[in-house]
Amino acid sequence: MSRTKYIARAGMIAAVYAALTVLVSWLPSYLGSGLVQFRVSEALTVLAALTPAAVPGLALGSVLANTLSLTAVWPIALLDVVFGSLGTTLGALWTWRFRDRTWLALAGPVVCNALIVPAYLPFTFAAAGLSEVPFLNIGVGSSWLSMYALGVLTVGIGQAVVVYTLGWGLLSALRRFVPAIDRQAG
């Protein structure tokens, strides 16, 4: 694949990921953040199973989306720009590495985000003035480990739902209807 084509693909993926993330953030239920996350744009992480250009594209798209989504608690929200984007990037790298084994490849974005995002969620909740996890009566200021464990479970479930339903469907359709996509590392 030519360098120009690689950069163009990465740029298109970044733009679509960022636009989809920001668009969904405007919906009333705001699916892309919080303890339970169904970030629809994470379905695009499956593109890394098709082209290596998806890795930098998803990384840049995540940085853009998380930067555009900064809220009033912006100093602490930078954690999402850095570490949320790191989760997406590492998940995309995993997906590219295991691209020939779909089930395993799609586990990358789930595992990476489930392990990274909950590490900073208690800090963002506290900065936003949330003192308790609704419905569970768990204080945000309580044990970091208990909040982290809960976050691993809930973020992991949300990520798995998005990646293994929307993402796998997208990947299957692209593999079927767009056979010209490069699958080599070069």
C-alpha positions as CSV (number, residue, x, y, z in Angstrom):
1,M,0.0,0.0,0.0
2,S,1.4,3.4,-0.9
3,R,2.2,5.9,1.8
4,T,-0.5,8.3,0.5
5,K,-3.1,5.6,0.6
6,Y,-2.0,4.6,4.1
7,I,-2.3,8.2,5.4
8,A,-5.6,8.8,3.7
9,R,-7.1,5.6,5.2
10,A,-5.8,6.5,8.7
11,G,-7.2,10.0,8.3
12,M,-10.6,8.8,7.2
13,I,-10.8,6.3,10.1
14,A,-9.8,9.0,12.5
15,A,-12.4,11.4,11.2
16,V,-15.2,8.8,11.3
17,Y,-14.3,7.6,14.8
18,A,-14.1,11.2,16.2
19,A,-17.3,12.3,14.5
20,L,-19.2,9.2,15.6
21,T,-18.0,9.6,19.2
22,V,-18.9,13.3,19.3
23,L,-22.3,12.7,17.6
24,V,-23.2,10.0,20.1
25,S,-22.2,12.2,23.0
26,W,-24.9,14.6,22.0
27,L,-27.6,12.0,22.5
28,P,-29.8,12.3,25.6
29,S,-28.5,9.1,27.2
30,Y,-24.9,9.9,26.5
31,L,-23.7,6.3,25.8
32,G,-19.9,7.0,25.6
33,S,-18.9,7.7,29.1
34,G,-19.6,6.8,32.7
35,L,-19.5,3.6,34.6
36,V,-21.4,1.7,31.9
37,Q,-20.2,2.7,28.5
38,F,-21.5,1.7,25.1
39,R,-19.2,3.9,23.0
40,V,-20.6,3.0,19.5
41,S,-17.4,4.3,17.8
42,E,-15.4,1.5,19.5
43,A,-17.1,-0.8,16.9
44,L,-14.7,0.7,14.4
45,T,-11.7,-0.8,16.3
46,V,-12.4,-3.9,14.1
47,L,-11.0,-2.0,11.2
48,A,-7.6,-2.9,12.5
49,A,-8.2,-6.5,11.5
50,L,-8.3,-5.2,7.9
51,T,-5.6,-2.6,7.6
52,P,-2.7,-1.5,9.6
53,A,-3.7,2.1,8.8
54,A,-6.5,1.7,11.3
55,V,-4.1,1.7,14.2
56,P,-2.9,5.3,13.9
57,G,-6.3,6.3,12.6
58,L,-8.1,4.9,15.7
59,A,-5.4,6.5,17.9
60,L,-5.8,9.9,16.4
61,G,-9.6,9.6,16.2
62,S,-9.7,8.7,19.9
63,V,-7.5,11.7,20.9
64,L,-9.6,14.0,18.8
65,A,-12.9,12.7,20.1
66,N,-11.8,12.8,23.8
67,T,-10.3,16.3,23.3
68,L,-13.6,17.5,21.7
69,S,-15.5,16.0,24.5
70,L,-13.7,17.8,27.3
71,T,-16.1,19.1,29.9
72,A,-16.1,21.7,32.7
73,V,-13.8,19.3,34.7
74,W,-11.2,19.7,32.1
75,P,-8.0,19.2,34.0
76,I,-9.1,15.8,35.1
77,A,-10.8,15.0,31.8
78,L,-7.3,15.0,30.2
79,L,-7.0,11.6,31.8
80,D,-9.5,10.4,29.2
81,V,-7.6,12.1,26.4
82,V,-4.4,10.3,27.4
83,F,-5.5,7.0,28.9
84,G,-8.8,6.4,27.1
85,S,-6.9,6.9,23.8
86,L,-4.2,4.6,25.0
87,G,-6.9,1.9,25.6
88,T,-8.2,2.3,22.1
89,T,-4.7,2.3,20.6
90,L,-3.5,-0.8,22.4
91,G,-6.8,-2.5,21.5
92,A,-6.3,-1.7,17.8
93,L,-2.7,-3.0,18.0
94,W,-4.0,-6.2,19.5
95,T,-6.6,-6.5,16.8
96,W,-4.1,-6.1,14.0
97,R,-1.7,-8.6,15.7
98,F,-4.5,-11.3,15.9
99,R,-6.4,-10.3,12.8
100,D,-6.5,-13.9,11.5
101,R,-8.4,-15.1,14.6
102,T,-11.4,-12.9,14.8
103,W,-12.7,-13.9,18.2
104,L,-9.3,-13.2,19.8
105,A,-8.7,-10.1,17.7
106,L,-11.9,-8.5,18.9
107,A,-11.0,-9.2,22.5
108,G,-8.2,-6.6,22.3
109,P,-10.3,-3.5,22.5
110,V,-12.5,-5.1,25.2
111,V,-9.6,-6.1,27.5
112,C,-7.5,-3.0,27.0
113,N,-10.4,-0.6,27.7
114,A,-11.8,-2.7,30.5
115,L,-8.4,-2.6,32.3
116,I,-7.4,1.0,31.6
117,V,-10.5,3.2,31.7
118,P,-11.7,2.1,35.1
119,A,-8.4,3.2,36.6
120,Y,-9.2,6.8,36.3
121,L,-13.0,6.8,36.4
122,P,-13.3,7.4,40.1
123,F,-11.2,10.6,39.7
124,T,-13.4,11.9,36.9
125,F,-16.5,11.1,38.8
126,A,-15.2,12.9,41.9
127,A,-14.2,15.9,39.8
128,A,-17.7,16.0,38.3
129,G,-19.2,16.1,41.7
130,L,-20.5,12.6,41.7
131,S,-20.2,11.2,45.2
132,E,-22.0,7.9,44.8
133,V,-22.6,5.3,42.0
134,P,-26.3,5.5,41.4
135,F,-28.3,2.4,42.3
136,L,-25.4,0.7,43.9
137,N,-24.8,3.0,46.9
138,I,-21.1,2.7,46.4
139,G,-19.3,5.9,47.3
140,V,-16.9,7.2,44.7
141,G,-14.5,8.1,47.4
142,S,-14.6,4.5,48.8
143,S,-11.9,2.0,48.0
144,W,-10.2,2.6,44.7
145,L,-9.9,-1.1,44.2
146,S,-13.6,-1.8,44.6
147,M,-14.4,1.1,42.2
148,Y,-11.8,-0.3,39.8
149,A,-13.2,-3.8,39.9
150,L,-16.7,-2.5,39.3
151,G,-15.4,-0.5,36.4
152,V,-13.6,-3.4,34.9
153,L,-16.8,-5.4,34.9
154,T,-19.1,-2.6,33.6
155,V,-16.8,-1.1,31.0
156,G,-15.8,-4.6,29.9
157,I,-19.4,-5.6,29.4
158,G,-20.3,-2.4,27.5
159,Q,-17.2,-2.7,25.3
160,A,-17.9,-6.4,24.6
161,V,-21.5,-5.6,23.6
162,V,-20.3,-3.0,21.1
163,V,-17.3,-4.8,19.7
164,Y,-18.8,-8.3,19.4
165,T,-22.2,-7.1,18.0
166,L,-21.8,-3.9,16.0
167,G,-18.1,-4.4,15.4
168,W,-18.2,-8.0,14.3
169,G,-21.1,-7.3,12.1
170,L,-19.2,-4.4,10.5
171,L,-16.1,-6.6,10.1
172,S,-18.1,-9.4,8.5
173,A,-19.8,-7.0,6.1
174,L,-16.5,-5.4,5.1
175,R,-14.8,-8.7,4.6
176,R,-17.7,-9.8,2.3
177,F,-18.3,-6.6,0.3
178,V,-15.0,-4.9,0.2
179,P,-12.5,-7.6,-0.8
180,A,-9.9,-5.1,-2.0
181,I,-8.9,-4.0,1.5
182,D,-5.2,-4.6,2.1
183,R,-4.5,-7.2,4.8
184,Q,-0.7,-7.0,4.6
185,A,1.4,-5.0,7.0
186,G,3.2,-3.2,4.2
